[in-house]
Structures are given as C-alpha cells and as structure tokens.
Amino acid sequence: MYCSNCGEKVQEGAAFCAHCGNSLKKESNVNSTNNAPVMVPSVPGHGTATASMVLGILAIIAGVITESVNKIV
C-alpha cells in the first residue's frame, strides 16, 4: 500500500504514513487492491522565489562591502 500524499510505501493496516504523517484511514479501503505508487505533482516555480531571494540578499551584501571598501580607500 502507498501513501496518497507522498507516495511512500506504508505498512498494511497503518493509520498514518511514517514519512509524511498523512492519515491513511480513508485510503485503506480504496487502495487495498491497487498497489501502484501515487505520483505527487511538483509545484512549478517554487524554487524561483527562493533563488530570487538569495540573489537579492547577496546583492545587498555585495553593495555594503563595496561601499565600505570605497570609504576606506
């Protein structure tokens, strides 16, 4: 049997997925004959926001360092 939330294999009769904590009570009757893993779709663009934030922070740090070096010279 597989978790409908994360797709990890779970023990028969388990109440919760050990990997993600998803409740398996509803799933036990539905998927007991279907042992195919459930594919979880990825969220497009999720990494883009994180990358933009990191680059923004690095740009601010670079600006502060450049400004302090220019004041010393």
C-alpha positions as a LaTeX table, in Angstrom:
\begin{tabular}{lrrr}
\hline
Residue & $x$ (\AA) & $y$ (\AA) & $z$ (\AA) \\
\hline
Met1 & 0.00 & 0.00 & 0.00 \\
Tyr2 & 1.24 & 3.52 & $-0.77$ \\
Cys3 & 0.53 & 6.92 & 0.82 \\
Ser4 & $-1.78$ & 9.09 & $-1.27$ \\
Asn5 & 0.03 & 12.23 & $-0.08$ \\
Cys6 & 3.73 & 11.48 & $-0.62$ \\
Gly7 & 3.74 & 8.16 & $-2.50$ \\
Glu8 & 5.90 & 6.33 & 0.05 \\
Lys9 & 5.20 & 2.66 & 0.72 \\
Val10 & 3.39 & 2.10 & 4.04 \\
Gln11 & 2.64 & $-0.99$ & 6.07 \\
Glu12 & $-0.76$ & $-2.64$ & 5.62 \\
Gly13 & $-3.16$ & $-1.52$ & 8.34 \\
Ala14 & $-1.14$ & 1.59 & 9.28 \\
Ala15 & $-3.21$ & 4.57 & 10.41 \\
Phe16 & $-0.63$ & 7.19 & 9.38 \\
Cys17 & 2.22 & 7.45 & 6.87 \\
Ala18 & 5.58 & 7.21 & 8.68 \\
His19 & 7.18 & 9.54 & 6.08 \\
Cys20 & 4.74 & 12.50 & 5.94 \\
Gly21 & 2.18 & 11.81 & 8.71 \\
Asn22 & $-0.79$ & 11.68 & 6.34 \\
Ser23 & $-3.86$ & 9.87 & 7.71 \\
Leu24 & $-4.39$ & 6.56 & 5.90 \\
Lys25 & $-7.81$ & 5.61 & 7.28 \\
Lys26 & $-9.80$ & 6.60 & 4.16 \\
Glu27 & $-7.13$ & 5.21 & 1.87 \\
Ser28 & $-7.06$ & 1.68 & 3.32 \\
Asn29 & $-10.33$ & 0.63 & 1.65 \\
Val30 & $-9.75$ & 2.48 & $-1.61$ \\
Asn31 & $-6.20$ & 1.42 & $-2.44$ \\
Ser32 & $-6.04$ & $-2.05$ & $-0.88$ \\
Thr33 & $-6.32$ & $-3.69$ & $-4.33$ \\
Asn34 & $-4.29$ & $-1.04$ & $-6.17$ \\
Asn35 & $-0.64$ & $-1.11$ & $-5.07$ \\
Ala36 & 0.62 & 1.39 & $-7.65$ \\
Pro37 & 2.50 & 4.38 & $-6.19$ \\
Val38 & 0.74 & 7.72 & $-6.26$ \\
Met39 & 2.63 & 10.41 & $-8.17$ \\
Val40 & 2.73 & 13.77 & $-6.39$ \\
Pro41 & 2.90 & 16.69 & $-8.85$ \\
Ser42 & 5.67 & 19.21 & $-8.32$ \\
Val43 & 4.88 & 22.89 & $-7.87$ \\
Pro44 & 6.32 & 24.82 & $-10.81$ \\
Gly45 & 8.24 & 27.99 & $-9.99$ \\
His46 & 8.68 & 27.19 & $-6.29$ \\
Gly47 & 12.48 & 27.29 & $-6.48$ \\
Thr48 & 12.45 & 30.54 & $-8.45$ \\
Ala49 & 11.21 & 32.59 & $-5.49$ \\
Thr50 & 13.87 & 31.15 & $-3.21$ \\
Ala51 & 16.63 & 31.75 & $-5.75$ \\
Ser52 & 15.48 & 35.35 & $-6.25$ \\
Met53 & 15.51 & 35.99 & $-2.51$ \\
Val54 & 19.02 & 34.56 & $-2.10$ \\
Leu55 & 20.35 & 36.60 & $-5.03$ \\
Gly56 & 18.75 & 39.75 & $-3.63$ \\
Ile57 & 20.39 & 39.22 & $-0.25$ \\
Leu58 & 23.76 & 38.58 & $-1.91$ \\
Ala59 & 23.40 & 41.79 & $-3.94$ \\
Ile60 & 22.72 & 43.79 & $-0.77$ \\
Ile61 & 25.74 & 42.25 & 0.97 \\
Ala62 & 27.96 & 42.96 & $-2.06$ \\
Gly63 & 26.75 & 46.57 & $-2.10$ \\
Val64 & 27.52 & 47.05 & 1.59 \\
Ile65 & 31.00 & 45.56 & 1.19 \\
Thr66 & 31.74 & 47.70 & $-1.90$ \\
Glu67 & 30.54 & 50.85 & $-0.12$ \\
Ser68 & 32.70 & 50.15 & 2.95 \\
Val69 & 35.79 & 49.44 & 0.79 \\
Asn70 & 35.27 & 52.70 & $-1.13$ \\
Lys71 & 35.14 & 54.66 & 2.13 \\
Ile72 & 38.45 & 53.14 & 3.30 \\
Val73 & 40.31 & 53.97 & 0.09 \\
\hline
\end{tabular}
